[in-house]
Amino acid sequence: MSVEKIQNEFVIAPDPENPKLTEKVMGFDQSGVSKETFVSVERPLTLFLNGQEIVTMMTICDYPEYLAVGYLTNQNMLNSSDQITGIEYDEDIETVVVRTKQVSNFEEKLKKKTLTSGCAQGTIFGDVMEKFDSIFLPPEAVIKTSWLYELTRKINLTPSLYLAAGAIHGCVLCCKDQPLIYMEDVGRHNAVDKIAGYMFLNAMPGDDKILYTTGRLTSEMVIKTAQMNIPILCSRSGFTAWGVELARKINLGLIGRARGKRFIALAGTDRILFDAGSQEQGDVSEKEEDKEEEKNVSCL
């Protein structure tokens, strides 16, 4: 399948050609030769819920409305019964305001926060774990190894800001072997919040979905995935001990180090259906994938 056909499968795909997301910078390489390169642009974005300032985030600011709503839902400041009456983004003063019909006051909640290990430094609030303990993920949800291999291939071959400029994490919402929503940002927590915001605003269920991330499988990623009612979380990267512990507690499928046809599963292993080919075939596929990714990098 060509890169163009893969891109057409997405509802939302990265836009590495957006001039607001990168800047050209001059520097020197290891030989002292002058070199021009692209770097990712991050901007501050201050989020208000009604009249209350909630947080200032560092973000590439490509989908501020989704980021704002997703952040609030993943922090338990918005729930499915809340009615959003408006979302106002002002690029000039770098703010986004989410307005709801219900009156909100999170003064006490904002006092209890934990800085997470995410790039661009994420935040979770003290009562998030209270909701986590009551989460029940659909027991019938599974992932076939053939879906996983096809997803990683498609995601790795998709032109992205990461390939164009680096310093970026990505999260992809998938269904079976089809990628749907591909969000990028300077921190994986921002990328997953943008997916959460899209799901909330479009009333999209998570029980039949798979979440793929390029970042580490930390406690924060496990918590947010579970809160979105997504039963399976995958990554090309590794795990943290608390992330594994939390995933096992709710039987979240946790698959890491997924490259080519190789992976390690440390939680929810009963959700995996081994239906794909041999490792030898995987080695060939991985080499072809690496060559195609190099071509994409050179084109960008």
Secondary structure, DSSP 8 states (H G I E B T S, - for coil): --HHHHHHH-SB---TT-TTSEEEEEEE-TTS-EEEEEEE--EEEEEEETTEEEEEEEE--SSHHHHHHHHHHHTTSS-TT--EEEEEEETTTTEEEEEESS----TTGGGSEEE-SSTT--EEETTHHHHHTT----TT--EEHHHHHHHHHHHHHS--HHHHH-S-EEEEEEETTEEEEEEEESSHHHHHHHHHHHHHHTT---TT-EEEESS-B-HHHHHHHHHTT--EEEESS-B-HHHHHHHHHHT-EEEEEEETTEEEEEE-GGGEE--S--HHHHHHHHHHHHHHHHHHHHH-
